[in-house]
Amino acid sequence: MLAPFTPYAVIALVAYISAIARVLTYRRQGSRHRRHVSWIAWALVVVMGGSAIELALHAKSIGIFEAGSAVLLALFLFGVRGNVARLLRSE
């Protein structure tokens, strides 16, 4: 049974789902394939998916800080267009 959603839970759930969709729809378009980056992207999708599932089951335990971190993660991933390697790159 799904838990009743609070506004923070809805915000975090939408952020997690949109971030997952952005990473999964990333197109390389000629860039090199880096195995370690693809494993990190896979782990990121798994963790965000698990967080979204846990949030759907236990929505009362969410606060403003978890919702904020989910939104920031989604914003970072949209800022780099789903390219996890650009998140990891140091300039």
Secondary structure as GFF3:
##gff-version 3
##sequence-region A 1 91
A	DSSP	alpha_helix	7	24	.	.	.	ID=ss1
A	DSSP	alpha_helix	35	57	.	.	.	ID=ss2
A	DSSP	three_ten_helix	59	61	.	.	.	ID=ss3
A	DSSP	alpha_helix	64	79	.	.	.	ID=ss4
A	DSSP	alpha_helix	84	88	.	.	.	ID=ss5
###
